[in-house]
Amino acid sequence: MEETKKTNYERWPACKVRIKEIKEAEYVKVSEEYSPDYLIIADKKVSRANILAVVVNIEKEEKFSSVTIDDGTDSIVVRDFDNSHDLSRFERGNVVRIVAKPREFNEQRYMILEIIKKLKDPKWIELRRLELGNHKEEIIETKPKEEIGKETEEIVVEEIQEEKPENKIELIIKTIKEFDKGDGADIEEIISKLNSIKAESIISSLIKEGEVFEIRPGRVKVL
């Protein structure tokens, strides 16, 4: 039987990586219409990157804005082509979490911005360095959504879309903050408190997207 042609662009999980890895990795340009270009990092495919870094420059041009970020391993330009993120609200020295797609033009590597969020505590960058340095294979998740089951954000959102997923996410984040007395909140306590079998999946998705940080196995903290 002929394979059914894809009709939707495939959205992969955002992988926690270093800028140096993005700059040095092999870039693979995909000719298929609905498949994303990607990088090969540690034998994994990375089409979306989750980066914690410091803003070192902001530029506003006629058709797009850009921010240059540095995570201590290297720096890279992240472009906002539709000017939808209001980069003027950021300043040099701000610590940010960015989700962006790697691109290459004339052998120059850059990123296309999807999400940018200001972080109050610069220590999150050091925690990310420790996280990637000590648990690299565990942290970097690069499988496309059909290969990683129902733990990805895409599938979780599909499952609870009719139940206002933003409310569930807000409730989980609020509960994490409530249970966090300084050393993070226990995931099992959160699940028990909410009495929801979907809470664990949503927490897992929030960790993958960088909204919450697993400071040690079983304990999470809101960024």
ZILINJO-V187365 format. One record per residue. N is the residue number from 1. RES is the residue in three letters. NEAR is the number of other C-alpha atoms within 12 Angstrom. D_FIRST is the distance of its C-alpha to the first C-alpha in whole Angstrom. Layout:
# ZILINJO-V187365
n:N res:RES near:NEAR d_first:D_FIRST
n:N res:RES near:NEAR d_first:D_FIRST
This chain:
# ZILINJO-V187365
n:1 res:MET near:3 d_first:0
n:2 res:GLU near:4 d_first:4
n:3 res:GLU near:5 d_first:6
n:4 res:THR near:7 d_first:9
n:5 res:LYS near:11 d_first:12
n:6 res:LYS near:11 d_first:15
n:7 res:THR near:10 d_first:18
n:8 res:ASN near:12 d_first:21
n:9 res:TYR near:15 d_first:23
n:10 res:GLU near:21 d_first:22
n:11 res:ARG near:28 d_first:26
n:12 res:TRP near:34 d_first:27
n:13 res:PRO near:40 d_first:30
n:14 res:ALA near:40 d_first:33
n:15 res:CYS near:45 d_first:34
n:16 res:LYS near:42 d_first:38
n:17 res:VAL near:50 d_first:39
n:18 res:ARG near:37 d_first:42
n:19 res:ILE near:37 d_first:43
n:20 res:LYS near:22 d_first:44
n:21 res:GLU near:32 d_first:40
n:22 res:ILE near:39 d_first:39
n:23 res:LYS near:28 d_first:41
n:24 res:GLU near:24 d_first:40
n:25 res:ALA near:25 d_first:37
n:26 res:GLU near:25 d_first:34
n:27 res:TYR near:28 d_first:33
n:28 res:VAL near:21 d_first:29
n:29 res:LYS near:20 d_first:28
n:30 res:VAL near:15 d_first:24
n:31 res:SER near:10 d_first:23
n:32 res:GLU near:15 d_first:20
n:33 res:GLU near:14 d_first:21
n:34 res:TYR near:15 d_first:21
n:35 res:SER near:20 d_first:22
n:36 res:PRO near:26 d_first:25
n:37 res:ASP near:27 d_first:28
n:38 res:TYR near:37 d_first:29
n:39 res:LEU near:33 d_first:32
n:40 res:ILE near:26 d_first:32
n:41 res:ILE near:30 d_first:34
n:42 res:ALA near:22 d_first:35
n:43 res:ASP near:16 d_first:31
n:44 res:LYS near:26 d_first:30
n:45 res:LYS near:31 d_first:28
n:46 res:VAL near:39 d_first:30
n:47 res:SER near:41 d_first:30
n:48 res:ARG near:40 d_first:32
n:49 res:ALA near:43 d_first:36
n:50 res:ASN near:44 d_first:38
n:51 res:ILE near:51 d_first:42
n:52 res:LEU near:47 d_first:45
n:53 res:ALA near:45 d_first:48
n:54 res:VAL near:39 d_first:51
n:55 res:VAL near:36 d_first:51
n:56 res:VAL near:25 d_first:53
n:57 res:ASN near:25 d_first:53
n:58 res:ILE near:27 d_first:52
n:59 res:GLU near:26 d_first:51
n:60 res:LYS near:19 d_first:51
n:61 res:GLU near:16 d_first:50
n:62 res:GLU near:11 d_first:50
n:63 res:LYS near:13 d_first:46
n:64 res:PHE near:21 d_first:45
n:65 res:SER near:26 d_first:47
n:66 res:SER near:33 d_first:46
n:67 res:VAL near:41 d_first:48
n:68 res:THR near:35 d_first:48
n:69 res:ILE near:39 d_first:48
n:70 res:ASP near:30 d_first:49
n:71 res:ASP near:35 d_first:48
n:72 res:GLY near:22 d_first:51
n:73 res:THR near:22 d_first:48
n:74 res:ASP near:22 d_first:48
n:75 res:SER near:28 d_first:48
n:76 res:ILE near:39 d_first:45
n:77 res:VAL near:34 d_first:45
n:78 res:VAL near:41 d_first:43
n:79 res:ARG near:37 d_first:42
n:80 res:ASP near:33 d_first:42
n:81 res:PHE near:23 d_first:41
n:82 res:ASP near:18 d_first:41
n:83 res:ASN near:22 d_first:44
n:84 res:SER near:18 d_first:43
n:85 res:HIS near:24 d_first:45
n:86 res:ASP near:23 d_first:48
n:87 res:LEU near:32 d_first:49
n:88 res:SER near:20 d_first:53
n:89 res:ARG near:16 d_first:53
n:90 res:PHE near:26 d_first:53
n:91 res:GLU near:20 d_first:55
n:92 res:ARG near:21 d_first:56
n:93 res:GLY near:22 d_first:56
n:94 res:ASN near:31 d_first:54
n:95 res:VAL near:31 d_first:51
n:96 res:VAL near:37 d_first:48
n:97 res:ARG near:39 d_first:44
n:98 res:ILE near:46 d_first:42
n:99 res:VAL near:34 d_first:38
n:100 res:ALA near:40 d_first:37
n:101 res:LYS near:35 d_first:34
n:102 res:PRO near:43 d_first:35
n:103 res:ARG near:33 d_first:35
n:104 res:GLU near:25 d_first:36
n:105 res:PHE near:11 d_first:38
n:106 res:ASN near:7 d_first:40
n:107 res:GLU near:11 d_first:40
n:108 res:GLN near:15 d_first:42
n:109 res:ARG near:27 d_first:40
n:110 res:TYR near:30 d_first:40
n:111 res:MET near:37 d_first:39
n:112 res:ILE near:32 d_first:37
n:113 res:LEU near:37 d_first:39
n:114 res:GLU near:27 d_first:37
n:115 res:ILE near:29 d_first:40
n:116 res:ILE near:36 d_first:43
n:117 res:LYS near:29 d_first:46
n:118 res:LYS near:27 d_first:49
n:119 res:LEU near:26 d_first:51
n:120 res:LYS near:17 d_first:54
n:121 res:ASP near:19 d_first:55
n:122 res:PRO near:22 d_first:54
n:123 res:LYS near:18 d_first:54
n:124 res:TRP near:30 d_first:50
n:125 res:ILE near:33 d_first:50
n:126 res:GLU near:20 d_first:51
n:127 res:LEU near:23 d_first:49
n:128 res:ARG near:32 d_first:46
n:129 res:ARG near:25 d_first:48
n:130 res:LEU near:20 d_first:48
n:131 res:GLU near:25 d_first:45
n:132 res:LEU near:25 d_first:43
n:133 res:GLY near:17 d_first:46
n:134 res:ASN near:14 d_first:46
n:135 res:HIS near:19 d_first:42
n:136 res:LYS near:22 d_first:40
n:137 res:GLU near:18 d_first:37
n:138 res:GLU near:17 d_first:37
n:139 res:ILE near:31 d_first:38
n:140 res:ILE near:36 d_first:35
n:141 res:GLU near:36 d_first:32
n:142 res:THR near:34 d_first:29
n:143 res:LYS near:25 d_first:26
n:144 res:PRO near:29 d_first:23
n:145 res:LYS near:23 d_first:23
n:146 res:GLU near:17 d_first:20
n:147 res:GLU near:14 d_first:22
n:148 res:ILE near:18 d_first:25
n:149 res:GLY near:16 d_first:25
n:150 res:LYS near:22 d_first:27
n:151 res:GLU near:30 d_first:30
n:152 res:THR near:34 d_first:29
n:153 res:GLU near:35 d_first:31
n:154 res:GLU near:29 d_first:28
n:155 res:ILE near:26 d_first:27
n:156 res:VAL near:31 d_first:30
n:157 res:VAL near:25 d_first:31
n:158 res:GLU near:16 d_first:28
n:159 res:GLU near:18 d_first:29
n:160 res:ILE near:23 d_first:33
n:161 res:GLN near:16 d_first:33
n:162 res:GLU near:12 d_first:34
n:163 res:GLU near:14 d_first:37
n:164 res:LYS near:15 d_first:38
n:165 res:PRO near:22 d_first:37
n:166 res:GLU near:17 d_first:40
n:167 res:ASN near:16 d_first:42
n:168 res:LYS near:26 d_first:41
n:169 res:ILE near:32 d_first:41
n:170 res:GLU near:20 d_first:44
n:171 res:LEU near:22 d_first:46
n:172 res:ILE near:38 d_first:44
n:173 res:ILE near:32 d_first:46
n:174 res:LYS near:20 d_first:49
n:175 res:THR near:29 d_first:49
n:176 res:ILE near:36 d_first:48
n:177 res:LYS near:24 d_first:51
n:178 res:GLU near:21 d_first:53
n:179 res:PHE near:25 d_first:53
n:180 res:ASP near:23 d_first:53
n:181 res:LYS near:15 d_first:57
n:182 res:GLY near:15 d_first:57
n:183 res:ASP near:20 d_first:55
n:184 res:GLY near:27 d_first:51
n:185 res:ALA near:32 d_first:50
n:186 res:ASP near:28 d_first:49
n:187 res:ILE near:34 d_first:45
n:188 res:GLU near:22 d_first:45
n:189 res:GLU near:23 d_first:48
n:190 res:ILE near:32 d_first:46
n:191 res:ILE near:27 d_first:44
n:192 res:SER near:17 d_first:46
n:193 res:LYS near:21 d_first:48
n:194 res:LEU near:23 d_first:45
n:195 res:ASN near:13 d_first:44
n:196 res:SER near:19 d_first:41
n:197 res:ILE near:16 d_first:38
n:198 res:LYS near:28 d_first:36
n:199 res:ALA near:32 d_first:39
n:200 res:GLU near:31 d_first:38
n:201 res:SER near:28 d_first:34
n:202 res:ILE near:39 d_first:36
n:203 res:ILE near:42 d_first:39
n:204 res:SER near:33 d_first:36
n:205 res:SER near:33 d_first:35
n:206 res:LEU near:35 d_first:38
n:207 res:ILE near:37 d_first:39
n:208 res:LYS near:33 d_first:36
n:209 res:GLU near:39 d_first:37
n:210 res:GLY near:39 d_first:40
n:211 res:GLU near:36 d_first:42
n:212 res:VAL near:34 d_first:44
n:213 res:PHE near:35 d_first:45
n:214 res:GLU near:33 d_first:44
n:215 res:ILE near:26 d_first:48
n:216 res:ARG near:20 d_first:47
n:217 res:PRO near:19 d_first:45
n:218 res:GLY near:21 d_first:45
n:219 res:ARG near:28 d_first:47
n:220 res:VAL near:36 d_first:46
n:221 res:LYS near:35 d_first:48
n:222 res:VAL near:34 d_first:48
n:223 res:LEU near:32 d_first:48
